[in-house]
Amino acid sequence: MSDDSTLTRDGVRAEIAELLYEDPAELTDDEDLVDFGLDSVRIMSLVERWRKRGVKITFAELAERSTLAEWWEVLEAR
């Protein structure tokens, strides 16, 4: 990431992988994150991290989507 407030697809992938104790290379854009073990507590953790960095995102916006590609569509617009 270029600074603390800028999200990148690879940075988001790395943050998700960190919470799941996985290698970021294992998380493809179309992988179902819930199948990988991403639960509501971890999603909320990511929402809070990103909000602190100025990204206006809600838990519901992420919870109703299941892949990194879908999340990135929402996050990229912010």
Residue pairs with C-beta under 8 A, 6 or more apart in sequence:
1 7
1 8
1 11
2 8
4 53
5 53
5 54
5 55
7 50
7 53
7 55
7 75
7 78
9 29
9 68
9 72
9 76
10 24
12 68
12 71
12 72
12 75
13 24
13 27
13 68
14 24
15 46
15 49
16 24
16 27
16 33
16 38
16 46
16 68
17 23
17 24
17 26
17 27
19 38
19 42
19 45
19 46
20 27
20 36
20 37
20 38
20 42
22 36
27 33
27 36
27 68
28 68
29 67
29 68
29 69
29 72
30 67
30 68
30 69
31 67
31 68
32 66
32 67
33 66
33 67
33 68
33 71
34 66
40 59
40 63
43 59
43 62
43 63
44 59
46 62
47 57
47 58
47 59
47 62
50 57
50 75
51 57
55 75
55 78
56 78
57 74
57 75
57 78
61 74
62 71
62 74
65 71
65 74
